[in-house]
Amino acid sequence: MHPSDKIKNAVLRLYESMSNGDVSVIERLFSQQSGVLAIGSDPAEWWVGYAMIDRVFKAQFQGGTTKPIIASDLHAFAEGTVGWASERRTSQLPNGKEISIRETFVFHQEEGEWKIVQLHVSLGIPNAGLFG
């Protein structure tokens, strides 16, 4: 495996498109092959298939987010036609509260382009808060 600027740049394009509400970039970054999956931080956010992911992302990011999404700890790697990335960042909610966001991405190279086949977002919650 080796570090991959192409994978890193794909994640940065996703963040920029989500910030700006440019859903056409989101459409081009996700694979349209069967098995593509996006998992959000809410237990109900489990989206299987390109059509569902496309619909959800258009609804969530049309018009953009209130603050730019800025990478702070992004790492990306590739081996053959498979790539992956991980990110830990802080995001500020509209009410001013900051939350810790963790993301992982799995990419597959399709016709020379890196496409997201799995995205997983989780919120960093200390074990003490969960288990006491």
URBELLIN-V273588 format. One line per field, one symbol per residue. ss: DSSP state (A for helix, B for strand, O for the rest). A space follows every 50 residues. Layout:
# URBELLIN-V273588
ss=???
This chain:
# URBELLIN-V273588
ss=OBBOAAAAAAAAAAAAAAAAOOAAAAAAABOOOOOOBBBOOOOOOBBBOA AAAAAAAAAAAOOOOOOOOOOOOOBBBBBOOBBBBBBBBBBBOOOOOBBB BBBBBBBBBBOOBBBBBBBBBBBOOOAAAAAO
